[in-house]
Amino acid sequence: MWRSKPNRASKRRAAKGFTLIEVLVSIAIFASLSVAAYQVVSQVQRSNELSQERTQRLNELQRAMVMMDNDFRQMALRQTRTNGEDPAGQLIFWSDYLLDSDAKGLMFARVGWHNPQQQFPRGEVTKVGYRVKEETLQRVWWRYPDTPVGQEGIVTPLLTQV
């Protein structure tokens, strides 16, 4: 049997490595996989941000509803005095621009805020109001239901983007 010896040219070709076309094809495949992976990661990040925003808004709404529910359930049948005047004839005040609101405002007295042995500088009955100001629902409350002249209420923002 006669075997031919491989010549030097065929040995060089086998030992060279990848061709330019093979390298370009592999780079193109890697680039397309990288773009696809980036799009997936980007979409997951956007979904996460949107989910966090909506969760934050839902938490804000739930806190506001709990606060309002507590106030309305504890509404008192008590007339209030403002600036030392005679007691008002209403139990619930609801009118335009009440409490310096941008629209309607609501104000009433509530009970249920215990103050054992008068330890805190407030009464067990307080005056509470709600207003919308600068697109924010705000809760305004006073330490006592009968407020002296010029006493400002304590403002707590409840909901934004109202």
C-alpha positions, 0 to 999 in steps of 0.5 A: 500500500502506498500512502501519501505524505501530507505536504506542508501546505495542507499542514499549515491550513489545518493549523491556522485557526478560524477564518475571518468569516467564522469570526464575523459570524460568531461576533454577529451571533454574540451581538444579537444575543447581547441585544436580546438580553439587554432588552429583557433586562431593560423591560424587567427594570421598567416593570419593576419601577412601574410596580414600585410606583403603583405600590407606593401610590396604593400604600399612600391611598390606603394610609389616607383611607385608614386615617379618614375612616378613623376620623369619620367613625369617631365623629362627635356630636359636639359644636365647636367654637372658633376664635372664642365666639359662640358655639356654631350651630352646625356639627359638620362644616362643609363649604367652599374655600373652608380651611383655605382649601382650593375647593370644598373643605370639611371640618368637624369634631372627633372623639376617641383620642385618649389622653391618659391623665392629661399627659399630652398637650391636647384634649380627647376631643379634637377638631379635624378638617380636610382640604385640597390644597395645591393638588394634595389632600390634607388633614388639618387638626387642632389640639383642642376643639375650641380654638383661640384667635389665630391658632393654626391647625397642624397639617398632614398631607394625605394624598398627592396628585388629587 
